[in-house]
Amino acid sequence: MAPVPVIDYVVIHELAHVFVKKHNKAFWDKLRAMMPDYQQKIRWLEVYGHTLVI
């Protein structure tokens, strides 16, 4: 459905919530530490996310 790097982003996004519950600066800093190019994956989801079907 989605490229593996985008799936990795979703998994890492959820794992970051283990450390930081809210989408605050600390959360995004943690996510960036685990996946420096996470913003590219967010852009892919913004463009193509509506095409994903479960």
N, C-alpha and C positions, 0 to 999 in steps of 0.2 A: 504493500500500500504506500509506504513512504520510504525514502532512501534510508539506509542503515544509519548514517550520521544524524539524521533527524530523529529517528527512533532512539538513538543514544542520547540525544538532547533531552527528550521527554523523560527518559529513565533518570538521567542525571538531575534534571529539574526536580523530580520527585524525591530523589535521594537528598538533595540540598535541603528539602523541607524537614528531614530528620534533624538537621542542625538548627535551622531557622524556619519558624512556622509561617511567618508573614512575608509578603513580597516587599521587603524593605531594602535599604542599602546593604545591610549585612547579608541578606539573602543573595542579592545580585553579585556581591563581592565573592561569596562562597561559590556560586555557580561559575563565575568568571575564572576562579582559581582551578576549578575542575575541568572547564571547557572554555578556553579563551575566545573561541570563535562562535560562541553560542548565539550571537545576534544574527548570524547568517541563517541559522536553523529557524529562528523566530521569523525571519523574513520569508523563508520557504513556506512555513506554516501559514503565514498571512496570505500568501498568494495561492497556495495549493491545498491548504487544510480543508477547505470546503469539499474537496473531491474525495476525501478519505471516507470509506464506508466500512463499518464493522459487520 
